[in-house]
Amino acid sequence: MTSDQHLEFLRLALEEAKKCTPTPTAFCVGCVLVSRLGTEPVVMSTGYSRELPGNTHAEANALSKFRSLSQDQLSKFNPSTSSNADILASADVYTTMEPCSVRTSGLSPCADALIDARVKRCFIGVGEPDDFVHCEGAQKLVNAGIEVIWLKGLEEDSLRVARRGH
């Protein structure tokens, strides 16, 4: 894939982030899961912060929505596999902000969810500022063997959308 394609997927994640209901105590983040198993990359699922009930985060929501797909829907991403775990193991994650490594709510951090899903790579729009917690999500991903790529060019947009409502 070209850098333009990577930026296009990150722009899709930004569109997801814009769907978030702003709140002064959390960021508005968007995420896109992309399959690279076919000849062309394909969006498998999307998510944004607080999309699903329970103070949920973008990456966890995208994973949850992917895992709820039927076998028929999964076959679009890789007809030869029967497991969503196999599909996730080659997936790219595009997220507008560094996946969290700490949750003040006590819920599982998104970095841990991506590690458990064994995704291949994580493309990040901007690092998480220390507004609420000190984030080490990218480092946790690297330590777990997930390739982390900091995309350049949409940092200001990612941060502006993330801080809506602050």
N, C-alpha and C positions, 0 to 999 in steps of 0.2 A: 504494500500500500504506500501511497505517496503521503508527504506531509500535509498536502491539501486535503486528502481523504481523512486523515487523523483529525485535522481541525474541523472538518465538516461534522464528524461524529461528536466532537466536543461542543460544537454549536447546537447540535440536537440536545445534548445534555443541558446546555444553558436554557434552551426552550423549556425543558422539563423543570428546571429550577425556578423559572418565572411563574410556574403554576402553584408554587408553595404559598400558603397563607403566611405572611410575614408575622414574626413574633420578636419581641425585644430580647428574648433569652435563648435564641437558637438561630443557626444559619439556614438559608434557603439554598439547598444543594440539589443538583440534578445528576442522573446517572443513566448511561446507556450500555447494555451488554451486547457485544457484537460477536457473531460466529465467523471464524476464518476457515471453516472446513471446506466450503465450496470454492468455486473459481472466483467469486466476488464476495466481499464481506457483507453480512446480513445482520440487521438489528434483530435481536432475539427478544429483548424486553427493555423497558425503560422504568425509571422510578424517580420520585422526588420526595424531599423531606415532608413528613407528616401526611403523605398520600394515603397510607393505610392506617387504620386505628392503632393507637398505642404509642404515640410519640416516636414514630418510626423515622428512620433515616433513608436517604436516597438509595444507597447501595443495597441495603437490606431489602428494601421494597422491590428493586429490580430483580434481585435473586429470588425473592418470594414469588413474584409474578412469573418468573421463568419456570420455577419448580411446579407451578400449578398448571403448566401447559399439558395438553393431552399428548398421547403417543403420536397421533396424527400430526399435530402441530410440531412436535419435536422432529419428525421425519423430514420436515422442510429444511432443517439445518444440517442434518446428516442422516440420510436414509439407511446407512449401513450400521448405525449404532442404536441400541435400545435403551441407552442410559443417559439421563440428563447430566450425570456426573462426568461421563466421557466428553460430552459437548462442552461443559464448563471448563474442563481441563485444557481446552484449546481456545478459550474465549478471551477476548479483550474487553476490558472495562474502561469506560470513559467517564470520568467524574469531574465535576466543576471544582471540587475542593478535595484536598487530601482526606482519605478515609480516616474516620476518627479512631483513636487508640484508647480513648477513655470516654465513658458515658456517665455523666453526673446522675442520670436517672437510674443507674444500676443495670440497664439493659446491656446486652453484648455489643462490643464495639464493631464497627463496620470492617475494620482491618481484619479482625478475627473471622468475620463471616466470609470475607473474600479468601482468606487462607484456608478455611474449612472447605470452601467450594473448589479450591485448587485451581483458580483461574490462572491463565498463562501470563498476561500482562495487564498493567494498570496505567492508563494515561491520565495525568492529573493537570487540571487547569491552573490551580493556585494552592499553595500551602495553607493549612488552617492557621489563621492568626491566633494569638494567645488571648483572645477576648474572654473565653470561658475556661479553657483548660490548656495545658501544654500537650500538643499533639505529636505523637511519634508514629503515626500510621504508616507513612511511607517506609520508614526504617523497619517496622515490623514486617511489612510485605517483603522487603529485600531480604531480611533475615530468614524468611520462610521460603526463599527461592523464587519469588514472583518478581518478574522484571517490572521496574517502575520507570516510566518515561514522563518527564516534566515537559508538557507541551508549552511552547512559547507563542505569545501573540494574543492570548485572551485572558491574561492575568487580571487586568483592570476590570474587564466585563464580569469575570467570575466573582471577583471580590465585591463589586457594586451590587450584583444580584444577590449574593450571599448575605449582605448586610442590610437588605431592605427591612424596614421596620425597626432598625436600631436607632 
